[in-house]
Amino acid sequence: MSSNFTPASVLDALRSVVPTGSAPLHEPHFQGNEWAYVKECLDTGWVSSVGKFVDRFEHDIAEFTGARYAIAVVNGTAALHICLKLAGVESGDEVVMQSLTFVATANAVSYCDAVPHFVDVEENSLGIDPEALSEHLGNISEFRGDACYNRLTGRRIRALLPMHTFGHPSNLDALLEVAKRFHLEFIEDAAESLGSYYRDRHTGNFGRLAAFSFNGNKIITTGGGGAIVTNDEVLAKLAKHITTTAKLPHRWRFDHDMVGFNYRMPNINAALGCAQIEQLPEFLAAKRQLFAHYREAFSGIEGIRVFGEQEDCRSNYWLQTLLLDNEHASMHSSLLEASNNNGLMTRPAWTPLHRLRPYAECPRMELPVTSSLEKRIINIPSSPQLVAISR
Ligand SMILES: *Cc1c(COP(=O)(O)O)cnc(C)c1O
């Protein structure tokens, strides 16, 4: 049985999953060892730049993602900044990314004095469309020696920076292939995809470096925090060094051998992270179950669907996503209005970055799918505690 698509029927479907009260988009859940570990920091005085929880959290992230090395930093944006820098992104380079992403992806590129180059996404992964990318680069680029240049701007195109939208892995194999063909460095903005796998391999393991975020709204949180992951030992050592003021080890001397950053994650934040990552398997199971509930609730409504993982991928389902059909895109604002008025926090996708003031002049291809998705995506309450978490 299918019912008419109205704000009321959509609200009923949401209410069948979240029956009472108000629900934020994504709330952290602290039911594990958070108090114990944070208390230990306070009791011992190890709250800041040194302490055992940082090492332990780095170990935990590496173990969970299957990456050989993880370096904990102050936030995901800082992690991305250092990933780009260590991948060789330099002043005046262009970095290819989707326009449909959080502003931090582009900001990190700007911190390298480089320029975002926006490309379109595909509807089945919400990530960069490999075919459109390949065609676009074929049209606008040329090789000078080994290096790929944008013929229109004269700038070097240095890197491809895919992002895993709402936790759903991008089409990584195809994107890697394009990056290889055009000699681009491959860096993942994996800020949203802790717990997401592409062909049984955890996201963040496909390029030279990747960035994760543990901001308050992400699948696990350290308050604020991020991590750089890599399988390259030299890059891992450099990442640790440059994010900790580039100080040479010595018992008392202050000797720094390059311009470093104070990007290290404080121990008290890492303590929170250690407690959170212990619960990550339960959070992932809860989010998968929440997706199943939403899918069931919306199965009877024509013209709207709950976005699901692709074949070959296992998504962390970080942010649950409704996707309206084209014919119903005009209902976008009335649905946002009705749900938010009713205590159910829903949000549209980000304003595509090519329309933001600081990025309006950046190079880009035609972005029809980005523009279409912008009018059809609605994120809905996604906290893991919306279903019973078994512990
Ligand atoms: C959250 C996020 C970041 C940045 O992480 P912060 O920890 O907030 O700095 C970067 N990229 C994407 C896609 C994100 O969602």
The ligand as an ORCA input file, in Angstrom:
! r2SCAN-3c Opt
* xyz 0 1
  C      33.179     17.288     10.194
  C      33.809     17.413      8.872
  C      35.097     17.963      8.703
  C      35.872     18.699      9.721
  O      35.930     18.208     10.957
  P      36.067     19.153     12.259
  O      36.497     18.185     13.284
  O      34.721     19.749     12.505
  O      37.111     20.181     11.964
  C      35.661     17.928      7.437
  N      35.003     17.420      6.395
  C      33.763     16.916      6.509
  C      33.110     16.351      5.303
  C      33.119     16.906      7.740
  O      31.873     16.424      7.837
*
